[in-house]
Each structure stands twice: as structure tokens, then as C-alpha cells.
Amino acid sequence: MNDIRRTILWVIFGFSLVLLWDQWQVFNGNKPTFLPSSKPAAVATAPAGTAPAASNGVPTASAASGSAGAVLTQAAAVAPREQVSVTTDLFKATIDSEGGTVNNLELLKYDEADRTKHVVLFENGSPATRYVAQTGLLNQVDTGDRFPNHLTPMTPKAGPREMADGQNTLEVSFESAPVGGLQYTKTYVFHRGDYTIGVRHEVANVSDQPRDALLYMQLLRHGTVAAGTMFGTNTFTGPAAYTNEKKFHKLDFKDITKGKIEPPPAANDGWIAMVQHYFVSAWLLKGDPASEQLRREFRVKDLGDNLFTVAMVATLPKIAPGATQVVNSALFAGPEEEKKLEAIAPGLDLVKDYGIFAIISKPLYWLLNQLHGIIGNWGWSIVALVVLLKAAFYWLNAKAYASMAKMKAINPKIMEMRERLKDKPQEMQQEMMRIYKTEKVNPMGGCFPIVIQIPVFIALYWVLLSSVEMRHAPWIGWITDLSAPDPWYILPVVMTATSLFQTWLNPTPPDPMQAKLMWIMPLAFSVMFIFFPAGLVLYWITNNVLSIAQQWFINKRLGVLGK
């Protein structure tokens, strides 16, 4: 019976490894090796829920007035439009004259993992890749009047489109014709060395009646989320919102589809964002107190075709005839560099996802960043951080390793007793407890001190996983990118060797099957470490080497080496 159970367990274990390998292939953008996906490819059709349009193609305000929904959806143009290309030191952008929408944005300082092209944050492609930043105006009162929005044709104003050497600011403006008595001018202000793009909204009332308008800022993105790693961990991807009262809100794509999302209530502060691994886009009302204190609503919506929106809708003061209302906002589109995000807006640094141990991860990142400021190399900074952590937990580890050494010393007695009483399980258990009591050994003594440290090392794992600073950061020699796997597999081999050596130092489990699994597990995990980022493997190797050194010293002192 035991043999049958063991066979079943081995089959389950082997099948689990197959599934893990298959999902790792999907995570890395490859086709599944064993389990081909039954999900059909996305079809480039118009998004569901497109608002009703008049002959000029502009949706009505009422089509987007639901408090739980997004503002408007993308629709086909009814007139020729111009794609305005803008180049700065950080961006290569394309702004659509229809609504002045940013529908393509390359980050010139960041390359894709294979380094063949720049990271593309915004892209106006099929629903499978669409990701754009939109703004426009809505009517506060459902009178049927339309105002200029992101579907309204706009005219690019003449001016430079490329930031010249020595130039620190570049402005690109778009102006609409009057619609519903309002004329809308949108100006993008690019600053050298800054991923925060200023966006100035000028709303002129050219009618003879006062106008009540809403200004919306919206991010539309596909809902594709990368699969988790083999431990089921991946950083958050999806919309997010923040207010001073409700703080940071993650708005998961799946929950939006199920209607389980409650955006923050209306407030006089806050921002919205689209978050992904390493990079983020966010709309903020920023630039002057009048803009920053506008009352705003927060809306999310599933548009179908795997498209989602998150929007912030600000209520503008009543605009008198002949008057112009100016609102300053900002579109951040760039890397999740924690310190820079903190300086831009309250809570914006929270888009960097640290998982459930964020309260530990943030000080660890601070310490890692300080070490990098001294050492100047992220790889050696990781090594130094692990050394400091091991020093901080030295006495806890010492107690754990001493307990394990004692267990290793009495292991021959345990093995002899188990063989002698293998047909008397109850008597075997009593005898085992007697030996533990006589030898003053606590079988759990080696576990508890290590369990206390687990949250710290998981938090450090998330710091290394989520920090954009690791992308393409070199360490030594062949390691030119700490966020990519070791191209020569040297670190995973070293990792496996250190894990096997640790197994040899640890006490052998009394159960033969458990003893075999203790040797098999490092080999099984070594397969996963082949695909892990080099920075994470370096972190584990450093931790293992320091643990081995301390455990070797304690085992030698207690005379249990080789037993």
C-alpha cells in the first residue's frame, strides 16, 4: 500500500513539474509546450460599448455619464486625421489629431528584454495591444449638447516637434473647432529628463450662455496580464486609483469584469494609473492649487474585447460667455523609480508592487538603494544587503543551526530505534519522544528561528523582482542584466551545488522517503532557477553561502560534521 501511495505521489509531482514548465513558457511569451491554449486569438474589432454618435462621430455626454463606467470609448474617425510625431530626449511619441490622443509612446532610455527595440508603453493597435491616454470634455447637464472630446477632430498648431540640443522644454498644441459652444485647446509640455508630461487644458466659452463642463482624463488599456512565475508570483497589472481618504486602490481586471470593483468615492484630490511590471502611466491634476483641488470622480469599465478604462472626471467651475478656464494636469509615463514617484504625487510610489510584505520591502529597498549609492553596482549591492541581513539575524540562525546540529548528532540513535521498532509505530513514537527529552533536543528548534525570517527574505525577493533599476543592470563578466536569466547557467549551477551542500549539513530525516526528497528538491528547484532573473539567483546564492558558513562552524564546534 505504501508503495502505491508513493507511486501516486511521484506521478503527481512529475505532472506538476510539467504544468509548471508549461506555464513558464507562457510567462516568457512562448507557446505552451504541452498544453496548447484553447483561447482564440484576439480579433481586431471595434471595442464593445462604443457610445452613440451623431454625424460628426462625437459621442454624447449621456453615453458616458454612468458613475461606475469609464468616460468614452474609442471609435472610428469620420475625417482624415494627422499623426503628429514628437521626439524628446526620453520619448518618441505619436499624438493623434483626433482628440489630441497620445496613441504611441516609446521610452528611448529603456529597451525590451531582448534589447532589439525600445519599450513601447502606449500603442494604438488591435485590442490585444491597445493602450492610449485620452482626455476631453463632457456636459454636466444631459441637455444633448456635445462638447469637444477625444473623438473630436483637432488642428495641430505650428511649432517644433523635436527637442533640440540645449532645449529644455517642448510644447505641442491641438485646438478644436467650437462644439456645443466650447472650444478646447490641449497643450503637451515635454521637459528634458522628466517622464512627467505637462498637459494644459484651455476651455473657452465662445457662446452667449454659461457652460457647465466636466474634464475627463482616461487611460484605455488591454487586459492581458503576464502569467505568474513558478511560485505564482508576478507584480500587479491593471488600473489603480488613489485619494488621500481611501489611499491606494488596485482595480483588478477580473474584478472589473465581474462588477466587484468599487472605485474611490469623489474627492478633491487623487489620481488614476495603469500599472504593469516596471512601468506605469498616471493622470494627475498638477501644476497649480486651482487645478489640484478640483472635485473629481473615479470610474472604471470593461469595454469588452479585453479592453478596460480607468478615468478621472473633474468638475470645472461654471464658464461665463467669453471666458476661458485653464486646468493644468500631468501625464506620467515611465519607469517605476520609487524615489522619483514619491516626489511627483502623494502615494504614487505605491504603484511599485511589493506584494503582501510591502511594509518590509520599502525599508529594504531604501537600504539597497543606499548601498548602491556607495558601491555603484546593483549586483554587489545585493550581496552587501544579504550580508547585512544575515548579520542582523546571526543569533537567531545560530540557535536554529545549533538545534539542527544536535538533531544530526542523535540521528544514528533515531535511525537504529526506527529500524528496531518499525512494526510498533506507537511504541516507536514514545521512544522517539523519550530520546528527544533525554538528549534535550527540540525537533522544532531549528524551524522557528528560520520561520521568523521568512517574511524578510520574501520581501527582499519582491524588491528585486519589482525594481526597474535591475533591468539591464550589469554585475560582473557574463552577467550583463540582473533582470534576465544567466545566459551561461553558471549561477543556477552554483545555486544547486550550495543547496545540495546545505542538505548534507542538515540532519537526515528519519523517514527514508523524506530523506530522498530532501536530495531531490534542490535538483528540481535548480530547473526553475535556470529561468529566474540573475539578480534573484545571486541573492539566493549569497544567502546559501552565508548560511553554509555559519552552519559549518556550528556543526564543527559541536563535532557533528560528516555524521
N, C-alpha and C positions, 0 to 999 in steps of 0.2 A: 504493500500500500504506500509506504514511504517513497519507494522508487517511482511509482506512478505520479505521486504528487510532485516530486522533484522534476520529473519529465515535463509535466504540465507547466510548472513554473519556468523552466528553461525555454519552453515554446513561447510563453507569454513574454518573457524577457527578450527573446530574439525578435519576435514580431514588433515589440515596442521599439527596438533599435531600428527596424525597417521603417516604421512610421516616423520616427524622429529624423532619420536621414531624408525621407521624402519631404517632410516639412521644411528641413533646412535648405533643400534645393529650391523650394518655392520662395523661401525667405530671401535667397540670393538672386531672385529674378529668373531662375531657370525653370524648365518644365519639370513636373513631377517625374521621378524615376520609375516608381512602382504603381502609383495610384493616380492616373490621369484625371484631371479635373473634369467634372461633368457640367460645369458652369459655362454657358455660352459666352463668347466674346462680346464685349460691349459694342453696340451699334451706334454709329454717329447720327443720332436723330435729334430733333429739337427737344429741349427739356420739357417734361410734363409740367402742367400748371402755368403755361405762358399766359400772361394777362391779356384780356380782350384789348384789341387795338382799333383805333379809328383809322381813317385812310392814310394818315401820316405815320402810322406804325408806332405811336406813343401810347403806352398803356394808361388806363385811368387810375386815379389815386385810389378809388374804392377797391380796385383789384388787389391792392397790397395793403389794405388797412387793418387786416386781422392782427390782433396783439400777439398771437402765437406764431405768426408766419414771418417769412422774410419779406423784403420790400417788393422787389420786382424780379422777373426772370429775364433771361437773355432771349431775344427774338431776332428774327432775320431782318436785315436792313432793307429799306424800301428805296434808298437813294444811294448813289455812289458815295463812297467814303474814302478818306485818306488815312493811311497808316504812317504816323509820324515817328521816325526813328530818333532816339535821343541817346547820346553816349557821354558818360562821365568817367571819372577815374574808377568808380565802383560798379556802375551799371551799364548795360546795354538794353535799352527799353524800347518798346513799341507801344504808342498811345493811339488808340482808335479815335478818329474824329467823331464817330457816332458815340455821343455821350462823354467823350474825353476819358474813355476807359483804359486803364493800364492792362493790356491783354498779353503782354510778353515782357519778361524781365529776367535777364541773365545777371548772375553775380560774377563779375570778372575776376575777383580775388579767390574764388573757390571753384575747384574742378570736381567733376564726378569721380566716383571711386576709381574708375579705370584711367582717369586723367586725360581722356580723349576730347572732352568738351567741358565748357563751364556749367556750373549748376544753373538750371533754369527753374526759377521759382514760380513765376506766372506764365501760363501758356493757354492760348485760346484755341485748343484743338478739339478733339472729339470729347464726348462726356467722360471717357476713360482717363483723360489727361487735363481737362479744362480747370483752370484756376485763374481768376481775374479779380481785380479791385474796381468797384463801381461806386459812383455817387450820383445824386440827383435830388430833385425837389418833388414833394407831394403836397397836395392841398389838405389843409387841416379839416376843412368842411367838405363833405361829399356833395358838391354842387354840380359835378360833372365837368368842371373846368380842369384842364390839364396844365401842368407846369413842366418846365424842362427837366428831363431825367436822363438816365444812362442810355436810353434809346433815341434821344433827340439828336438830329444832325447838328454838329457844331463846326465852327470855322477856326482852324488854327491861325493864330496871329503870327505875323512875320517876326523872325528873330533867329538867333543861332540855335543849333540843335546839338552842338558838340562842345563840351567843356574844354577850352583851350589851356595850354600850359600857362600857369600863373593866375588863371581864373579860378575863383573860389566859389562862385555862385552861378547857376544857370537857371533861367526861368523860361517855361514853356506854357503858353496860354491858349485856351479854347473858349470861344464865345458862341452862344446860341442866338438864334433869332427869338423875338418875343413869343412866348407861348403862355396863354392864359393871363396875359398882362405882365408877365415877369420875364426878364432877360437874365440869363445865367452865364457868368464868366468863371472859369476854373483855371487856376494857375498852379502849375507844379514848380516847386522851388527845390532844386538839387544843390546840395552843399558838398564840397570836396571833403573826402574822408568820412562822410556821415551817411549811415544807412537810413536815417530818418529823412524822408522827403516831405517838405512842407507843402501843404495843399491849401490854397486860399480860394474861398468861395465868395463871389460877389453877386448878390441878388438885387437887381434893380427893378423897381416897380415903374413900368412905363405906361400904366393905365391911369384912369382918373378915379379909381376906387382903392381903398386899403386892401392889402392882401395878407392872409394868414398862411404861412408856408411851413413845411417840415423839410429839414435837410437830412437825407439818409446817406450813410456810408456803409458799404456792403462788401463782403468777401464771399465769392462763389467758388466752390472747390469740389472736385470729385471726391468720392468717399472711399477710395482704395487705401487700405491700411496694410502695411507690411506685416507678414506673419511674425510671431514671436521667435525668439531663439530656442534652442533645445531645452532651456529651462522655462520656456513660456514667458519670457520677459522681453518686452520691447517698449520703447518710450511712447507716450501718448501721441496720437494723431487725431486731429479734429478741431472743432470750434472751441473757443473759450471766451469767457467774459469776466469782468472784474468791476466791482463797486466798493467804495470804502465801507459800506454797511455789510454787504454779503461776502466780500472778499472774492477769492479766486474760484471760478466755476469751470470745470471741464464739462463740455457738452458732447457726449459720445454720439457718434453717427448712428449706432444701433438704437440707442435710447431715443434719438430724434425720430427715427423711423417708427418706433413703437409708440410715440406720443408720450413718453415718460419724462420728457425734459421740461423743467420749469426755469426759464431764463431769470436772471435777477430782476426784481421789480424796478420800475422807473426811478431814476436818481438824478442828482445834479452833478454827478461825477462818474468816472468809469471809462472802460474801453472794451473793444472786442478784438479777437485774434483768431487766426488759423495756425495751428501748431503742428509741426512734424519733427522728425528726428533732425536735430542740429539747427533747423531754420524755422523762422516764424514771420508772419505778416500780421500787422495790427493797425487798426484805425484808432486814432486818439484825437480828441479836441484839445489842441495845444497851441499856445502862442500868445494868448492874452487872456486876462481874467474873464472878460465878457464871453469869450468862446468856451473856456474851460468850465464855466458854471451853468451852461445851458442845460435845461431839463431834457433828459433823453430816455428813450425806451430801448429794450434789447429784444431782438427777435431772431428765431431760428426756424428753418423749414427744410423738409425733404422735398425736393422738386421732382423726384423720380429720375430714372436713367442714371442712378448713382451720383446725383448732383445735390449738394447741400449749400445753404446760405446761412450766414450769421450777419446781422445788421444792427447798427446803432442809429436811432432816429431821433434827431434833436429838434425841439420846438423853437422856431425863430420868433423874435418879437414881431408884432404887427408892423408891416412895412407900408408907410404912407405913400401916396402918389408922388412920384418924382424922387423918392428916397432910395438909398442903396444900403442894404445890410451886408456887412462883411463878417465872415466867420473863418477863423484860422484853425486848420486841423493838421494832422500829420499822418503819413503812411509809413510805418516802419516795415522794411522788407530786407531781412538779412539774417546773420548768424545769431544764435542764442548765446551771446557772450554776457555772462551773468552780471558783471560789474557795470557794463555799459547799459544794460537793460534797466538796472536799478536806478540809474541817473535819468532815464528818459521819462518814466512814469511810475507812480506807486504800484507795486505788485507785478510789474511787467516781467521781472526776473523769474516769477513763478512759472512762466511758460516752459522753462527748462525743467523737464520732468525727472524727478529723483525717486519716483516710486513711493512706497509707504514709509520709508525711513528718511524723508526729506529733512526732518529736524536734526538728524545726524549728518546727512550728506552735505548740507550747506556749510557747516564749520569745517568739514573735511576738505571741501573744495577750496575754502578760504586758505587753509593750511597748505594745500597742494599748490595753490597759486603763489603763495608767499615763498615756498621752496623754489618754484620755478623762477621767481624774481631773483633769487640768489644764485641758483645753479645754472639757469639758462637753457636747460634741456628737459623736456617733459618726461622722457624715459627715466633719466636719473632722478628726477623729482618724484616719480612713482616709487622708485627703490627707496629713496630717503623717507618718504611718507610711511611706507610699510615698516621701515626700521624704527621710526618714532612710535608707531602703534604697538609694535612688538615690545618695545621698551616700556611703554605705558602699561602693558598687560603682563609684564615679566613675572610678577609674583603669582598672578592667577594661573598662568601657564605652568609655572614651577610646581604648584600644587597638583595640577592635573597630571603632569608628566611623572611626578613622584608616585601618585596613585597608580598610574599605568605601569610604572616600573615594578611596584610591589605586586601587581597582578601578574606581571611577566615572571617574577621570581617564584610565585607559588603555582604557576601554570603546570609544571610537571606533576605536582600533587593532585591538582584538579583532573588532569588527564588520566592519571592512574586510577583515581576514585571513580571516574565515569566509566572506565572500562570494567572495573570490578563490580559496579552496581548497575550496569546497563539494563538489566532486566528488572530492576526495582526502582522505578522513577521516583516514587515518593521518598524512599529511603535515600536516594541519590540527592534529592533536593535538600533534605535535612542535613546530610553530611556536608554538602557544599556550604550551607549557611554556617555550620559549625567551624569549617576551615576558615571562612572569612572572619568569623568572630575571634577565633584563636590567633590568627595572623594579624588582626586589627587592620583589615583591608575593607574599604568601601568600594564595591564594584561600580558604583555611580560616581565615585570621587573624581574620575578622570573626565567625566562628561560635563558636570555642572559648570566648572570654570570656563570651559570652551563654549558652552551654550550662551553664556553671558556675552561673549564677544561676537557671536554670530551677527547680530544687528549691525555692529560697527563695520564688519567686513562686507556685508551685503550692501550697506550704504556706500562704501567705497567702490564696490562693483558698479553701482548706479552712477557714481560721479564719473568714473572712467567711461561708462557706456554712453552717457549723455553729453559729455563735454566736447563741444565743437573744436576746441583747441587741440584735440588729439588727431583730428583729420589731417593726414599728410604730414604729421609731425615726426621727424626722424629721431632715432635713438643712437644706435651705433651700426657701423658697417652695413650689413644687408637689410637692416630694419629701417626703411625709409618712410614708413607710415604706420604709426601706432594704432590707427583705427582699422587697419587691414590685417588679414592673416599673414603669418610669417611665410614668405614665398619659398623658403628653403626648409621649412618644417623643423628647424633646429630647436626653437623654443618649445613646441609641443613634445619633442623627444626628451628634452631636459625635464620638462614638467612630468612626464610619465616616469622617468627614472627617479626623480625625487619622491614621487608618490609611492612607488614600489619600495623605496628605501624606508620611507615612513612606516609602511605596512610591516616591514621586517622588524623595525624598532618596537612596534606596538605588541602588546600581549596577544598570543594566538587564541581566538575564540575556542571554547571547549567543543562546540559542535563542529564536526568536520565540514559540513556543507557551508556553514558560516565562514569557516576558515578559508575555503576555496573562493567564496565570493569576495572576501577581503582582498584577494590577489587579482581576481578578475575585474573588479570595479575600476581600479586605476587604468587598466588596459582599455576598458570600454569607454571611460571618460576621455582617454587620450585621443580617440577618434573625433570627439566633439571639439577638443582644444585645437585640432588642426584648422578648424574653420573660425575659431574665435579671434577677435582683434588681438594683435601682438601686445598692446598695452595691458589687456586683461590677463593674458598668459604671463607676461612679465610680473604682474602683481602677484599672481598665484605662485610663481616660481620663487620669488623673493620671500614670500610668506612661508613656503615649504622649507626653503634652505635655513631660514632663521629658526623655524620650529625644530628641524632636524638637529641643528647645532645645540639648542637648549636641551632637547630630549636625549641626545647622545651624552652630553655632560652629566645629566642626572642619572641615566642608566649606568654610566661608568662609575659614578660616585657610589651608587648602590650595588654595584657588582653584578648587574644582570645582563650585560652585553653578551649577545650570542646565545642566550638561553631561550 
